[in-house]
Amino acid sequence: MAESWVNSAERIGSDLHLELSGGGSRRAALIRALRAAVQDGRLAPGTRLPPYRSLAADLGVARNTVADAYAELVAEGWLTARQGSGTRVAERAAPPPRVRVPKRSPSAPAKPAHNLVQGQPDAGSFPRAAWLAAARRAFAAAPNEAFGPGDPQGRIELRRALASYLARVRGTRTDPDRIVVCSGFAHALRLLFGGPGGGAGGGVLRGPVAVEAYGLGFHRSILDAARVRTLPLNLDEHGARVEELADLPGPVRAVLLTPAHQFPTGGPLHPARRSAVVDWARTHGGLILEDDYDGEFRYDREPVGAVQGLDPERVVYIGSVSKSLSPAVRIGWMVLPEHLVGAVLAAKGEREAWVSVPDQLTLADLIDSGHYDRHIRRMRQRYRRRRDHLVATLAERAPHITVTGIAAGLHAVLRLPPGTEATAVKAAAWQGVGLEGLSGYRHPAAAHAQDGLVVGYATPPEHGYAAAVEALCGVLPPAPDEG
């Protein structure tokens, strides 16, 4: 039995939303609607319009009505029609819309010419070819059910790949059933403690929470939004002073640490302190939240393993690909103590807080195929060269400025003479150098303040890095004896 032309038309052409309103015939209404769509920019010059029968089926009008409307607009110059090319919007059918550019205040600094803001990998280094190849392989191998409702815990392919990778590279002890995929560290924190966007079931943990005296302000904001009190631990060259946990007003239920590479000051947590904080968690029934934000990027030796390996039932290990691949790939993970898995999944809720399944499948293949390891090694070499260049240039041009912390990560902290940070940040803004002062990362209740700059050496494109470092040197305060 032959298909009706309506059913056949539903399989061809592209969708085009038009409102046939106003008086007159359907033909006149269609002409008005098409003209309006071109004039307001919804149909850009060169856009191919649906075939007669496809648009007629969508609008519920006769094919001749669409054919006549197209012919009228071709005659008026709104559309063009060529054999084999279909009907398209004419290239000069309407003047380009005027773009209103807001005026910048004369007192406002311009957009930075050199972006040294921390936290962003080199966007041009994203492994596009490897990602596309992984996506093709993953999609070809994926079962049909992978494109159904899915699993809020995350695709099993990715959880298996992560369990193997993290054990091999970061020294974690886990299995796929104890991993929950999320969209990054902030999402993990909201799931654990609740607050806006935390999931259907609210938070799993309660405060107070001990945090490092310097850290990301928006992490503290997430905890504040969940009405979780944060208490700062002082820092020194050995990382967080975890012995202060016993003296904090309590009961402190958890401690949030960046043990591999303290953020942002740059020191690792000393081995004795690693053991001490695990002992504290066991003795007091507490939890350690381990933010392993750039654990793979250690340049002077092999990366130190995760604290989670010391006691998987007392540590929530959290990681993501925001530093290793791109913050645009919204994939992170929690390696959880067994007793927290069900509660975290309940907090995550049904569907709304899931990570894209195609991206999960692609990342799983990227890890399993070895391309993720190769990308990490390549970027480790590149970022090491950048850090070495920064340190060498400062030693020559500004020897009074000290680069603190270990050779690791995607940023460095420059210690400044007391009282000079605010002036240096302001000078950088006016000279087109985007960076941040260390004071912006200080907990409001922290006892000690230090002057410094947080410099993201991974952010600039490769061709612009040397110029960015030169511009940085131009805004640094002089040595005290130089005035």
Disulfide bonds with the S-S distance in Angstrom:
none
